[in-house]
Amino acid sequence: MRRSSAGSASVLAMPIAADYPFMGIFWSMLIFMLFFMWIWIAITIFADIFRRHDIGGFAKAMWIIFIIFIPWLGALVYLIAQHDGMAERAARGMADAQVQFNQHVQETVASSGPAGEIQAAQNLLAAGTITQAEFDTMKAKALAG
C-alpha cells in the first residue's frame, strides 16, 4: 500500500489491478500451477514408494531424501527409472480394489433377504448350534417375512 499525504493527514491508498502488469499475473499463475504440479507429482511418487514391496526401507528412505533435497531432479529420475513399475503397481492396486469391491457386493447380496437368512440358519444347523426343529422355525419365519 502506498501512503499519500494530503496536508498533515496521511491516507492509505489501496493498490489497484492496473498496478500489477499482465506479465506479472502470467508469471504468478505459472509459478502457482508449477507448485501444484510438484505437489501432485510428489504425492504420487511418495505413494508409489511406500506401496512398493520389492525394495527395503533403506532404499525407500534414500528415494525420499533424494526427492526432498533435490526435488525436480529426484522426481524426474524416479519417474524415468521406475515408470514401468509405477504403472504395474497402480494397475494391480486398482484390480485388487475391484476384486474386493465385487466380493463385498456379492456377500452383501447373498446375506440379505430370505435366502441369506435360510443360508445362515443352515450354517448353524450344520455346525450343530441349532436343532432341525429350530432350523424349520427359522426357515418358516424367513419365508413368511
Buried (B, 14 or more C-beta within 10 A) or exposed (E): EEEEEEEEEEEEEEEEEEEEEEEEEEEEEEEEEEEEEEEEBBEBBBBBBEEBEEEEEEEBEEBBEBBEEEEEEBBEBBBEEBEEEBEEBBEEEEEEEEEEEEEEEEEEEEEEEEEBBBBEBBEBBEEEEBEEEEBEEBBEEBEEE
